[in-house]
Amino acid sequence: MIWPQNETGRAEGMRLIRRHPCSRTRIKLLGGGSQMADDIGTGLALSGGGYRAMLFGLGSLWRLNEMGWLSKLDMITSVSGGSILNGVLATRWMRLQWETRPVGRVATNFASEVAVPIQDLASRTLDVAAGLEGLLSLFSTISDKIVEAYDKYLFYGATLQDLPAFEAGKNPRFLFYATSLQTGSSVRMEQKRLADYKVGEIPNPKLSLARVVAASSAFPPVLSPVEFKLEPELWDSFGDTAPLFDNVDYRKHLILTDGGVYDNMGLQALERCHTRLVSDAGAPLDMQHDPATEWTRQAVRVLDIVTEQTRALRRGELIAQFQRARTAAPGTADAARRGGYWGITTKIGAYGLKETLARDSDVTGALQLIRTRLNEFSPKEQGQLINWGYALTDAAMRAWVVPDATCATAWPIAEFAL
């Protein structure tokens, strides 16, 4: 545990993660896109499922920090299991201690402030207890129990207003995606607003961070939906562009599911970034030589195939943009769209580097098959997932973003080297 769970410890925890006061800039969404006054240079998307994505993403953040790139991030978006990690980073951001090194600013206490609470959570089983308690309770749901667990072990009563406000070069925007089961839209939740472009926005929402993270990571159907009861007058419309604003039912009750249902890598808000980085621990489609043909399981299989196709299209277009940036003339729009992608299924040898921290093997290939549940991960599972995210981030960054960087030489979790 990071802080004691009595009232004194809870109050001290909240004091430590209290947001840094600085000005806000309003954002308005038009037609599903965004007009952002903030200068967004570099963005990172954290995606994937459950504890597996949380741990793989932790390895990614670990290496980005050592390369001096964590401090360069202007926006961090997340869906599914990536949002658990994003929430921890956001609440600990103001406690990170920065040191200037040749590569840039590096957080010297990253391991204690970010890695320790993540690994502590990954040592706990949440989904079984939440399932049993939610099914037996007359007053709460499975998702409510997940909210309670996130708050108990990670967030200590924090709300979106306790997160640091965006300040270029100092504090990134921490943005959590969910998907509305009512409107079919992507719902963005951050310190400065909650927005569904079909309904409107709530400026400066004081929403429980645990509930926001639970909504973003509410993998259907078991952990979904997560519901919000809201005051309708809190909402602003986007002029005449929010078609459902006048229907009060949409403004007083949100029914949300996993952000990856709509945008499985959390990329939409990063469209304006000059540099986009993507850490993706999403599950690959499992091959089945004898798929089920009865209606229910066949429908699930079809949905899995549709999801995989959508992910493949997004991933393919993203990588194509990065490839165009490599050969584009300086000063052109394509040249300004650089970035790097690494996924849990990525072959590290595909980056074409002479030196990498890991080599592709049966062990690294098997990591993509680890479950995405919120149940206890062994120290070995944790260490290997963290190390794989770390090694792939190192390779992707050197291959696509910072070719003059040196290869990592040591593992974050040395006893589980790959």
VEXDREN-2710 file (C-alpha; in Angstrom, 1 decimal):
% VEXDREN-2710
k/r/px/py/pz
1/MET/0.0/0.0/0.0
2/ILE/1.1/3.6/-0.6
3/TRP/-0.8/5.3/2.1
4/PRO/-2.7/4.0/5.2
5/GLN/-6.4/3.6/4.7
6/ASN/-7.6/5.2/7.9
7/GLU/-9.1/8.7/7.8
8/THR/-5.8/10.4/8.7
9/GLY/-3.9/8.5/6.0
10/ARG/-6.7/9.2/3.5
11/ALA/-6.6/12.9/4.2
12/GLU/-2.8/13.0/3.9
13/GLY/-3.0/11.1/0.6
14/MET/-5.5/13.6/-0.7
15/ARG/-3.2/16.5/0.4
16/LEU/-0.3/15.0/-1.5
17/ILE/-2.2/14.5/-4.8
18/ARG/-4.0/17.8/-4.6
19/ARG/-3.9/19.5/-8.0
20/HIS/-1.5/22.3/-8.8
21/PRO/-3.4/25.5/-9.3
22/CYS/-3.1/27.1/-12.7
23/SER/-5.4/28.4/-15.4
24/ARG/-7.6/26.3/-17.6
25/THR/-8.4/26.7/-21.3
26/ARG/-11.9/25.7/-22.4
27/ILE/-12.3/23.2/-25.3
28/LYS/-15.3/22.9/-27.5
29/LEU/-16.1/19.9/-29.6
30/LEU/-17.6/20.3/-33.0
31/GLY/-19.0/17.5/-35.0
32/GLY/-17.1/14.9/-33.0
33/GLY/-13.7/16.5/-33.5
34/SER/-12.0/19.0/-31.3
35/GLN/-10.9/22.6/-31.5
36/MET/-8.1/22.7/-29.0
37/ALA/-6.6/26.0/-27.8
38/ASP/-3.9/24.1/-26.0
39/ASP/-0.6/23.6/-27.8
40/ILE/-0.4/19.8/-28.1
41/GLY/3.0/18.7/-29.3
42/THR/3.5/15.2/-28.1
43/GLY/0.8/12.7/-27.1
44/LEU/0.8/9.2/-25.8
45/ALA/-2.0/6.7/-26.0
46/LEU/-2.2/3.8/-23.5
47/SER/-4.5/1.0/-24.6
48/GLY/-5.3/-2.6/-24.0
49/GLY/-7.1/-4.7/-21.5
50/GLY/-7.0/-5.2/-17.7
51/TYR/-3.9/-5.8/-15.6
52/ARG/-2.0/-7.0/-18.7
53/ALA/-2.3/-3.6/-20.4
54/MET/-1.6/-1.8/-17.1
55/LEU/1.7/-3.6/-16.6
56/PHE/2.8/-3.5/-20.2
57/GLY/2.1/0.2/-20.2
58/LEU/4.0/0.7/-17.0
59/GLY/7.1/-0.7/-18.8
60/SER/6.5/1.8/-21.6
61/LEU/6.3/4.7/-19.2
62/TRP/9.4/3.5/-17.4
63/ARG/11.5/3.6/-20.5
64/LEU/10.0/6.9/-21.7
65/ASN/10.9/8.4/-18.4
66/GLU/14.5/7.2/-18.7
67/MET/14.8/8.6/-22.2
68/GLY/13.6/12.0/-21.1
69/TRP/10.3/11.7/-22.9
70/LEU/7.8/11.4/-20.1
71/SER/8.4/15.0/-19.2
72/LYS/7.8/16.0/-22.9
73/LEU/4.3/14.6/-23.1
74/ASP/1.6/17.2/-23.5
75/MET/-1.3/14.7/-23.5
76/ILE/-1.9/11.2/-22.3
77/THR/-5.0/9.4/-23.4
78/SER/-6.2/6.0/-22.3
79/VAL/-8.8/3.3/-22.8
80/SER/-9.5/0.1/-20.9
81/GLY/-6.6/-1.2/-18.7
82/GLY/-4.4/1.7/-19.8
83/SER/-6.7/4.1/-17.9
84/ILE/-5.8/2.4/-14.6
85/LEU/-2.2/3.3/-15.2
86/ASN/-3.1/6.8/-16.5
87/GLY/-5.0/7.5/-13.3
88/VAL/-2.1/6.5/-11.1
89/LEU/0.3/8.6/-13.1
90/ALA/-2.1/11.6/-13.0
91/THR/-2.5/11.5/-9.3
92/ARG/1.2/11.1/-8.6
93/TRP/2.4/13.6/-11.2
94/MET/2.9/16.5/-8.8
95/ARG/4.9/14.3/-6.5
96/LEU/7.5/13.3/-9.2
97/GLN/10.9/14.7/-8.6
98/TRP/12.6/15.8/-11.8
99/GLU/16.3/15.9/-12.5
100/THR/17.9/17.3/-15.7
101/ARG/20.1/14.9/-17.5
102/PRO/21.7/14.8/-21.0
103/VAL/18.5/13.1/-22.4
104/GLY/16.2/15.7/-20.7
105/ARG/14.2/15.8/-17.5
106/VAL/13.8/12.5/-15.8
107/ALA/11.7/11.6/-12.7
108/THR/14.1/10.0/-10.3
109/ASN/11.3/8.6/-8.0
110/PHE/9.2/7.1/-10.8
111/ALA/9.6/3.6/-9.5
112/SER/8.4/4.4/-6.0
113/GLU/5.6/6.7/-7.0
114/VAL/4.1/5.0/-10.1
115/ALA/5.5/1.4/-10.3
116/VAL/4.9/0.4/-6.7
117/PRO/1.1/1.2/-6.6
118/ILE/0.6/-0.4/-10.0
119/GLN/2.4/-3.6/-9.0
120/ASP/0.6/-3.6/-5.6
121/LEU/-2.8/-3.5/-7.4
122/ALA/-1.7/-6.3/-9.8
123/SER/-1.1/-8.5/-6.8
124/ARG/-4.8/-8.3/-5.9
125/THR/-7.8/-10.0/-7.3
126/LEU/-10.6/-7.5/-7.8
127/ASP/-13.0/-9.0/-10.4
128/VAL/-14.1/-12.2/-8.5
129/ALA/-15.0/-10.4/-5.3
130/ALA/-16.6/-7.5/-7.2
131/GLY/-18.6/-10.0/-9.2
132/LEU/-19.9/-11.9/-6.2
133/GLU/-20.6/-8.8/-4.1
134/GLY/-22.3/-7.0/-7.0
135/LEU/-24.5/-10.0/-7.8
136/LEU/-25.6/-10.4/-4.2
137/SER/-26.1/-6.8/-3.4
138/LEU/-29.5/-5.0/-3.7
139/PHE/-27.9/-1.6/-3.7
140/SER/-24.7/-1.8/-5.9
141/THR/-23.5/-3.4/-9.1
142/ILE/-20.3/-5.2/-10.1
143/SER/-19.0/-2.0/-11.5
144/ASP/-19.7/-0.1/-8.3
145/LYS/-17.6/-2.6/-6.4
146/ILE/-14.7/-2.1/-8.9
147/VAL/-15.1/1.6/-8.3
148/GLU/-14.8/1.0/-4.6
149/ALA/-11.7/-1.1/-5.1
150/TYR/-9.9/1.5/-7.3
151/ASP/-10.7/4.2/-4.8
152/LYS/-9.5/2.1/-1.8
153/TYR/-6.2/1.0/-3.4
154/LEU/-5.2/3.8/-5.7
155/PHE/-7.1/7.1/-5.7
156/TYR/-8.2/7.8/-2.1
157/GLY/-11.3/9.9/-2.9
158/ALA/-9.6/11.9/-5.7
159/THR/-11.8/13.6/-8.3
160/LEU/-10.9/14.9/-11.8
161/GLN/-10.5/18.3/-10.1
162/ASP/-7.6/16.9/-8.1
163/LEU/-5.6/16.2/-11.3
164/PRO/-3.0/18.8/-12.4
165/ALA/-4.3/21.3/-14.9
166/PHE/-2.6/21.3/-18.3
167/GLU/0.5/23.5/-18.5
168/ALA/2.6/23.1/-21.6
169/GLY/6.1/21.8/-20.7
170/LYS/5.1/21.0/-17.2
171/ASN/1.8/19.1/-16.8
172/PRO/0.2/17.0/-19.5
173/ARG/-3.5/16.6/-20.1
174/PHE/-4.7/13.3/-18.7
175/LEU/-7.7/12.2/-20.7
176/PHE/-9.8/9.1/-20.2
177/TYR/-12.1/7.7/-22.9
178/ALA/-15.3/5.9/-22.3
179/THR/-18.1/4.9/-24.7
180/SER/-21.7/5.9/-24.3
181/LEU/-24.2/3.0/-24.6
182/GLN/-26.9/5.7/-25.1
183/THR/-25.5/7.8/-27.9
184/GLY/-22.8/5.5/-29.3
185/SER/-20.3/8.3/-28.9
186/SER/-16.9/8.5/-27.5
187/VAL/-17.0/10.3/-24.1
188/ARG/-14.0/12.2/-23.0
189/MET/-13.3/12.9/-19.3
190/GLU/-10.5/15.1/-18.0
191/GLN/-9.8/17.8/-15.5
192/LYS/-11.3/20.5/-17.6
193/ARG/-14.4/18.8/-18.9
194/LEU/-16.6/15.8/-19.6
195/ALA/-17.9/15.8/-23.2
196/ASP/-20.1/13.8/-25.5
197/TYR/-20.4/15.8/-28.7
198/LYS/-24.0/14.7/-29.2
199/VAL/-25.0/15.9/-25.8
200/GLY/-22.6/18.7/-24.8
201/GLU/-20.0/19.2/-22.1
202/ILE/-19.7/19.7/-18.4
203/PRO/-16.9/22.2/-17.6
204/ASN/-14.6/21.3/-14.7
205/PRO/-16.5/18.1/-13.6
206/LYS/-16.0/17.0/-10.1
207/LEU/-16.3/13.3/-10.8
208/SER/-14.8/10.5/-8.8
209/LEU/-11.6/9.5/-10.5
210/ALA/-12.2/5.9/-9.5
211/ARG/-15.5/5.9/-11.3
212/VAL/-14.0/7.6/-14.4
213/VAL/-11.3/5.0/-14.6
214/ALA/-13.8/2.2/-14.0
215/ALA/-16.0/3.5/-16.8
216/SER/-13.0/3.8/-19.2
217/SER/-11.9/0.2/-18.3
218/ALA/-15.4/-1.3/-18.1
219/PHE/-14.9/-4.3/-20.3
220/PRO/-18.3/-5.6/-21.4
221/PRO/-20.3/-7.4/-20.4
222/VAL/-19.1/-8.3/-16.8
223/LEU/-17.6/-5.0/-15.7
224/SER/-20.0/-2.8/-17.7
225/PRO/-21.8/-0.5/-17.6
226/VAL/-20.7/2.2/-15.2
227/GLU/-23.4/4.8/-14.5
228/PHE/-23.2/8.5/-13.6
229/LYS/-26.1/10.4/-12.1
230/LEU/-25.6/14.1/-12.9
231/GLU/-27.4/17.5/-12.5
232/PRO/-28.7/18.5/-16.0
233/GLU/-27.9/22.2/-15.4
234/LEU/-24.2/21.4/-15.3
235/TRP/-24.1/20.9/-19.0
236/ASP/-23.2/23.4/-21.7
237/SER/-24.2/22.9/-25.3
238/PHE/-22.0/23.3/-28.3
239/GLY/-24.1/26.0/-29.9
240/ASP/-26.5/24.2/-32.3
241/THR/-24.2/21.3/-32.8
242/ALA/-25.2/19.0/-29.9
243/PRO/-28.4/17.4/-31.2
244/LEU/-29.4/15.7/-27.9
245/PHE/-28.7/18.6/-25.6
246/ASP/-32.4/19.5/-25.2
247/ASN/-33.3/16.0/-24.1
248/VAL/-32.7/16.2/-20.4
249/ASP/-32.6/12.4/-20.0
250/TYR/-29.2/12.4/-21.7
251/ARG/-27.9/15.1/-19.3
252/LYS/-28.9/13.5/-16.0
253/HIS/-27.9/9.9/-16.5
254/LEU/-24.8/8.5/-18.3
255/ILE/-24.5/4.8/-19.0
256/LEU/-20.9/4.1/-20.1
257/THR/-18.8/1.2/-21.2
258/ASP/-15.1/0.6/-22.0
259/GLY/-13.5/3.4/-24.1
260/GLY/-12.0/0.9/-26.4
261/VAL/-15.4/-0.1/-27.7
262/TYR/-15.5/3.2/-29.8
263/ASP/-11.7/4.0/-30.1
264/ASN/-9.7/0.9/-29.3
265/MET/-6.4/2.8/-29.1
266/GLY/-7.6/6.2/-27.7
267/LEU/-6.2/8.0/-30.7
268/GLN/-8.9/10.6/-31.6
269/ALA/-7.7/13.4/-29.3
270/LEU/-4.1/12.9/-30.5
271/GLU/-4.9/13.8/-34.1
272/ARG/-3.4/17.3/-33.7
273/CYS/-0.2/16.1/-32.0
274/HIS/3.0/16.5/-33.9
275/THR/4.4/13.4/-32.4
276/ARG/2.1/10.5/-31.4
277/LEU/3.2/7.5/-29.3
278/VAL/1.1/4.4/-28.9
279/SER/1.5/1.7/-26.3
280/ASP/-1.0/-1.1/-27.2
281/ALA/-1.5/-4.2/-25.2
282/GLY/-4.8/-5.1/-26.8
283/ALA/-5.6/-8.8/-27.1
284/PRO/-5.0/-10.4/-30.6
285/LEU/-7.8/-12.3/-32.2
286/ASP/-7.5/-16.0/-31.2
287/MET/-7.4/-18.5/-34.0
288/GLN/-10.1/-21.2/-33.8
289/HIS/-10.2/-24.1/-36.2
290/ASP/-13.6/-25.1/-35.0
291/PRO/-15.5/-22.0/-34.0
292/ALA/-18.8/-22.2/-32.2
293/THR/-21.9/-22.0/-34.4
294/GLU/-24.7/-21.7/-31.9
295/TRP/-26.2/-18.2/-32.0
296/THR/-24.8/-16.6/-28.8
297/ARG/-21.2/-17.7/-29.1
298/GLN/-21.2/-17.1/-32.8
299/ALA/-22.4/-13.5/-32.2
300/VAL/-19.5/-13.0/-29.7
301/ARG/-17.1/-14.4/-32.3
302/VAL/-18.4/-12.1/-35.0
303/LEU/-18.0/-9.1/-32.6
304/ASP/-14.4/-10.1/-31.9
305/ILE/-13.6/-10.3/-35.6
306/VAL/-15.2/-6.8/-36.2
307/THR/-13.1/-5.4/-33.3
308/GLU/-9.9/-6.9/-34.7
309/GLN/-10.6/-5.5/-38.1
310/THR/-11.2/-2.0/-36.7
311/ARG/-8.0/-2.2/-34.7
312/ALA/-6.0/-3.4/-37.7
313/LEU/-7.3/-0.5/-39.9
314/ARG/-6.5/2.1/-37.2
315/ARG/-3.1/0.6/-36.6
316/GLY/-2.3/0.3/-40.3
317/GLU/-3.2/3.9/-41.0
318/LEU/-1.2/5.1/-38.0
319/ILE/1.9/3.3/-39.1
320/ALA/1.5/4.5/-42.7
321/GLN/1.4/8.1/-41.4
322/PHE/4.7/7.4/-39.5
323/GLN/6.2/6.0/-42.6
324/ARG/5.2/9.0/-44.8
325/ALA/6.8/11.3/-42.2
326/ARG/10.1/9.6/-42.6
327/THR/10.3/10.4/-46.3
328/ALA/8.3/13.7/-46.4
329/ALA/10.0/17.0/-47.3
330/PRO/10.8/19.1/-44.3
331/GLY/8.1/21.6/-43.4
332/THR/5.3/19.6/-45.0
333/ALA/2.2/18.3/-43.1
334/ASP/3.3/14.7/-43.4
335/ALA/6.7/15.5/-42.0
336/ALA/5.1/16.9/-38.9
337/ARG/3.2/13.7/-38.2
338/ARG/5.9/11.5/-36.8
339/GLY/5.5/8.9/-34.0
340/GLY/6.0/5.4/-32.8
341/TYR/3.8/2.4/-32.2
342/TRP/4.6/-0.7/-30.1
343/GLY/2.1/-3.4/-29.3
344/ILE/2.3/-6.5/-27.2
345/THR/2.1/-8.6/-30.4
346/THR/4.9/-6.6/-32.0
347/LYS/8.1/-8.5/-33.1
348/ILE/11.0/-6.6/-31.7
349/GLY/13.1/-7.8/-34.6
350/ALA/10.8/-6.0/-37.1
351/TYR/12.3/-2.6/-36.0
352/GLY/15.5/-3.6/-37.8
353/LEU/17.8/-2.4/-35.1
354/LYS/21.3/-3.9/-34.7
355/GLU/20.9/-3.8/-30.9
356/THR/17.9/-4.4/-28.8
357/LEU/17.4/-5.3/-25.1
358/ALA/15.4/-8.4/-25.9
359/ARG/15.0/-10.9/-28.7
360/ASP/11.8/-12.4/-30.0
361/SER/11.3/-15.8/-28.4
362/ASP/8.6/-18.2/-27.3
363/VAL/8.5/-16.4/-24.0
364/THR/7.9/-12.9/-25.5
365/GLY/5.4/-14.4/-28.0
366/ALA/3.4/-16.0/-25.1
367/LEU/2.9/-12.7/-23.3
368/GLN/0.2/-11.6/-25.7
369/LEU/-1.9/-14.6/-24.5
370/ILE/-1.8/-13.6/-20.9
371/ARG/-5.3/-13.0/-19.6
372/THR/-6.7/-9.4/-19.4
373/ARG/-8.6/-10.0/-16.1
374/LEU/-8.3/-8.0/-12.9
375/ASN/-7.0/-10.9/-10.9
376/GLU/-3.7/-11.6/-9.2
377/PHE/-0.7/-11.6/-11.5
378/SER/2.4/-13.5/-10.2
379/PRO/5.7/-11.7/-9.8
380/LYS/6.9/-13.4/-12.9
381/GLU/3.9/-12.4/-15.0
382/GLN/4.3/-8.8/-13.7
383/GLY/8.0/-8.7/-14.3
384/GLN/7.9/-10.1/-17.9
385/LEU/5.0/-7.8/-19.0
386/ILE/6.8/-4.7/-17.6
387/ASN/10.1/-5.7/-19.2
388/TRP/8.4/-6.4/-22.6
389/GLY/6.7/-3.0/-22.6
390/TYR/10.0/-1.5/-21.6
391/ALA/12.1/-3.3/-24.3
392/LEU/9.6/-2.6/-27.1
393/THR/9.3/1.1/-26.2
394/ASP/13.1/1.4/-26.3
395/ALA/13.2/-0.2/-29.7
396/ALA/10.2/1.7/-31.2
397/MET/11.5/5.1/-29.9
398/ARG/15.0/4.5/-31.3
399/ALA/13.7/3.2/-34.6
400/TRP/11.1/5.9/-35.3
401/VAL/11.5/8.9/-33.0
402/VAL/15.0/9.3/-31.6
403/PRO/17.4/7.4/-33.8
404/ASP/20.5/8.8/-32.0
405/ALA/19.4/7.4/-28.6
406/THR/21.4/4.6/-27.1
407/CYS/19.9/1.1/-26.4
408/ALA/18.8/0.4/-22.9
409/THR/21.2/-1.8/-21.0
410/ALA/19.4/-2.9/-17.9
411/TRP/15.9/-4.3/-17.1
412/PRO/13.5/-2.5/-14.7
413/ILE/12.7/-5.9/-13.2
414/ALA/16.1/-7.6/-13.4
415/GLU/15.0/-11.0/-12.1
416/PHE/12.6/-11.6/-15.0
417/ALA/14.9/-10.6/-17.9
418/LEU/13.5/-11.7/-21.3
END
